């Protein structure tokens, strides 16, 4: 039977759930004359689709309704992706409330 130190396992497990206190990533890294010039492409590409895939609809809704997010998507030339994300969000919300037509329309 291997020797297992349960105290160290519990300490490691509790530290994994702790907040790492990382700074929030902005949508835009650099602004000049009130226009965004350098956008955070990784966050634009990954965050909202990941939130939708995980079912975190509140986070996705907050991002999709953010003017800063919309401006960053427009600057990156990704408005088509933004509209696709909106349709996917509406399909998920419609499915959550039992609206089959909304889910079918968004999947097209």
Backbone as numpy.savetxt, mean C-alpha at the origin, in Angstrom:
# Nx Ny Nz CAx CAy CAz Cx Cy Cz
17.31 -35.58 23.35 16.45 -34.40 23.35 17.35 -33.17 23.35
17.18 -32.25 22.36 18.05 -31.08 22.32 17.73 -30.08 23.43
18.76 -29.39 23.85 18.59 -28.38 24.88 18.06 -27.10 24.24
16.93 -26.61 24.71 16.31 -25.41 24.16 16.15 -24.40 25.27
16.68 -23.22 25.04 16.55 -22.15 26.01 15.27 -21.39 25.71
14.20 -21.68 26.46 12.90 -21.07 26.17 12.88 -19.58 26.50
13.71 -19.15 27.42 13.74 -17.71 27.75 14.23 -16.89 26.55
15.28 -17.37 25.89 15.79 -16.61 24.75 14.81 -16.65 23.58
14.11 -17.76 23.40 13.11 -17.84 22.34 11.99 -16.85 22.58
11.52 -16.75 23.82 10.44 -15.79 24.13 10.92 -14.36 23.93
12.17 -14.07 24.29 12.70 -12.72 24.14 12.80 -12.35 22.65
13.25 -13.27 21.83 13.35 -13.02 20.39 11.97 -12.85 19.79
11.02 -13.68 20.20 9.66 -13.58 19.67 9.02 -12.26 20.03
9.24 -11.78 21.24 8.65 -10.50 21.63 9.31 -9.34 20.91
10.59 -9.46 20.58 11.27 -8.37 19.87 10.85 -8.32 18.41
10.39 -9.43 17.84 9.96 -9.43 16.45 8.66 -8.67 16.26
7.84 -8.61 17.27 6.57 -7.90 17.16 6.71 -6.43 17.55
7.86 -6.03 18.00 8.07 -4.64 18.42 8.17 -3.73 17.20
7.83 -2.47 17.40 7.93 -1.48 16.33 9.39 -1.15 16.08
9.81 -1.23 14.82 11.21 -0.98 14.48 11.49 0.51 14.37
10.48 1.35 14.41 10.59 2.81 14.39 11.37 3.30 13.17
11.03 2.75 12.02 11.62 3.22 10.77 10.87 4.47 10.31
11.57 5.42 9.72 10.86 6.61 9.23 9.95 6.26 8.07
8.86 6.96 7.98 7.92 6.73 6.89 8.54 7.14 5.56
8.26 6.38 4.53 8.76 6.70 3.21 7.80 7.68 2.54
8.29 8.76 2.00 7.40 9.73 1.34 7.03 9.25 -0.06
5.97 9.81 -0.61 5.62 9.55 -2.01 6.59 10.27 -2.93
7.05 11.44 -2.47 7.91 12.30 -3.29 9.18 12.60 -2.50
10.34 12.37 -3.11 11.61 12.65 -2.45 12.03 14.10 -2.59
11.71 14.73 -3.70 12.21 16.07 -3.96 11.14 16.92 -4.63
11.01 18.14 -4.15 10.07 19.09 -4.73 10.81 20.35 -5.13
10.40 20.91 -6.26 10.95 22.19 -6.70 9.80 23.06 -7.16
9.68 24.25 -6.58 8.63 25.19 -6.95 7.24 24.55 -6.86
6.97 23.86 -5.74 5.68 23.22 -5.47 5.31 22.14 -6.47
6.28 21.58 -7.16 6.02 20.46 -8.07 6.94 19.32 -7.68
6.39 18.11 -7.68 7.24 16.97 -7.35 8.12 16.64 -8.56
9.38 16.40 -8.28 10.32 16.12 -9.35 10.92 14.73 -9.24
11.13 14.23 -8.03 11.68 12.89 -7.84 10.70 12.10 -6.99
10.10 11.08 -7.59 9.10 10.29 -6.88 9.71 9.00 -6.37
9.08 8.43 -5.38 9.49 7.16 -4.80 8.82 6.05 -5.62
9.48 5.62 -6.68 8.89 4.65 -7.61 8.55 3.32 -6.92
9.40 2.87 -6.03 9.14 1.58 -5.39 7.86 1.64 -4.58
7.66 2.71 -3.82 6.44 2.83 -3.03 5.23 2.96 -3.94
5.37 3.72 -5.03 4.25 3.89 -5.96 3.84 2.56 -6.59
4.81 1.72 -6.90 4.51 0.46 -7.59 4.03 -0.61 -6.61
4.55 -0.62 -5.39 4.30 -1.74 -4.50 3.24 -1.53 -3.43
3.13 -0.34 -2.86 2.34 -0.21 -1.64 0.85 -0.48 -1.83
0.20 0.23 -2.73 -1.25 0.07 -2.88 -1.62 -1.32 -3.40
-0.95 -1.85 -4.44 -1.28 -3.21 -4.85 -1.08 -4.24 -3.74
-0.04 -4.06 -2.93 0.19 -4.97 -1.81 -0.92 -4.84 -0.78
-1.32 -3.61 -0.47 -2.40 -3.40 0.49 -3.70 -4.03 -0.01
-3.97 -3.90 -1.30 -5.17 -4.51 -1.87 -5.08 -6.04 -1.82
-3.92 -6.59 -2.12 -3.75 -8.04 -2.09 -3.90 -8.59 -0.68
-3.51 -7.81 0.32 -3.58 -8.25 1.71 -4.93 -7.95 2.35
-5.78 -7.24 1.62 -7.08 -6.91 2.18 -7.07 -5.71 3.12
-6.01 -4.93 3.08 -5.93 -3.73 3.92 -6.60 -2.57 3.17
-7.92 -2.61 3.13 -8.67 -1.67 2.31 -8.60 -0.24 2.84
-8.50 -0.07 4.14 -8.41 1.28 4.70 -7.11 1.97 4.27
-6.02 1.23 4.29 -4.73 1.79 3.85 -4.76 2.11 2.36
-5.34 1.20 1.58 -5.44 1.43 0.14 -6.32 2.64 -0.15
-7.44 2.75 0.55 -8.34 3.89 0.33 -7.66 5.21 0.69
-6.96 5.23 1.81 -6.27 6.46 2.21 -5.24 6.87 1.16
-4.54 5.91 0.61 -3.53 6.22 -0.41 -4.18 6.68 -1.71
-5.20 5.95 -2.15 -5.85 6.28 -3.42 -6.54 7.65 -3.38
-6.95 8.09 -2.21 -7.62 9.39 -2.08 -6.64 10.51 -1.76
-5.38 10.19 -1.60 -4.37 11.19 -1.27 -3.97 11.98 -2.52
-4.06 13.28 -2.44 -3.66 14.11 -3.58 -2.16 13.99 -3.85
-1.38 13.80 -2.81 0.06 13.62 -3.00 0.34 12.33 -3.78
-0.43 11.27 -3.48 -0.26 10.01 -4.21 -0.65 10.18 -5.67
-1.76 10.85 -5.92 -2.21 11.06 -7.30 -1.19 11.90 -8.07
-0.67 12.95 -7.43 0.34 13.79 -8.07 1.60 13.00 -8.38
2.03 12.15 -7.45 3.23 11.34 -7.67 3.01 10.34 -8.81
1.82 9.74 -8.86 1.51 8.80 -9.95 1.52 9.53 -11.29
0.95 10.75 -11.33 0.92 11.53 -12.57 2.34 11.90 -12.99
3.17 12.29 -12.05 4.55 12.65 -12.36 5.32 11.45 -12.90
5.03 10.28 -12.36 5.70 9.06 -12.81 5.12 8.53 -14.12
4.03 9.15 -14.59 3.40 8.70 -15.82 2.61 7.41 -15.64
2.06 7.21 -14.47 1.39 5.96 -14.15 -0.09 6.17 -13.82
-0.75 7.07 -14.52 -2.17 7.29 -14.24 -3.01 6.08 -14.63
-2.61 5.36 -15.65 -3.34 4.13 -16.03 -3.27 3.11 -14.89
-2.12 3.00 -14.24 -1.99 2.10 -13.10 -2.86 2.58 -11.94
-2.92 3.90 -11.75 -3.76 4.47 -10.69 -5.23 4.09 -10.91
-5.70 4.24 -12.15 -7.09 3.89 -12.44 -7.34 2.40 -12.25
-6.37 1.57 -12.62 -6.49 0.13 -12.41 -6.59 -0.19 -10.92
-5.79 0.49 -10.11 -5.84 0.28 -8.66 -7.19 0.70 -8.09
-7.72 1.82 -8.61 -9.04 2.28 -8.15 -10.12 1.25 -8.48
-10.07 0.71 -9.69 -11.04 -0.31 -10.08 -10.91 -1.57 -9.24
-9.68 -1.95 -8.95 -9.46 -3.13 -8.11 -10.00 -2.88 -6.70
-9.77 -1.68 -6.17 -10.29 -1.34 -4.85 -11.82 -1.39 -4.84
-12.45 -0.80 -5.87 -13.91 -0.81 -5.93 -14.45 -2.23 -6.04
-13.75 -3.10 -6.77 -14.17 -4.49 -6.88 -14.10 -5.19 -5.53
-13.04 -4.93 -4.77 -12.90 -5.56 -3.47 -13.94 -5.05 -2.48
-14.20 -3.76 -2.52 -15.22 -3.18 -1.63 -16.60 -3.72 -2.03
-16.86 -3.79 -3.33 -18.14 -4.34 -3.79 -18.30 -5.78 -3.40
-17.24 -6.56 -3.49 -17.30 -7.97 -3.10 -17.51 -8.11 -1.60
-16.92 -7.18 -0.82 -17.08 -7.23 0.62 -18.51 -6.94 1.05
-19.21 -6.13 0.26 -20.60 -5.80 0.56 -21.59 -6.61 -0.25
-21.10 -7.60 -0.98 -21.98 -8.50 -1.71 -22.49 -7.95 -3.03
-21.77 -7.02 -3.61 -22.18 -6.44 -4.88 -21.44 -7.15 -6.00
-22.05 -8.13 -6.60 -21.41 -8.91 -7.66 -21.18 -8.08 -8.92
-22.09 -7.17 -9.36 -21.84 -6.41 -10.58 -20.58 -5.54 -10.49
-20.33 -4.96 -9.33 -19.13 -4.11 -9.18 -17.87 -4.95 -9.33
-17.87 -6.14 -8.77 -16.70 -7.01 -8.87 -16.49 -7.47 -10.32
-17.57 -7.76 -11.02 -17.45 -8.22 -12.40 -16.97 -7.09 -13.32
-17.43 -5.88 -13.08 -17.04 -4.74 -13.92 -15.56 -4.42 -13.74
-15.05 -4.54 -12.52 -13.66 -4.20 -12.27 -12.70 -5.27 -12.80
-13.17 -6.48 -12.94 -12.29 -7.54 -13.42 -12.11 -7.48 -14.93
-12.94 -6.71 -15.65 -12.84 -6.62 -17.11 -11.72 -5.75 -17.57
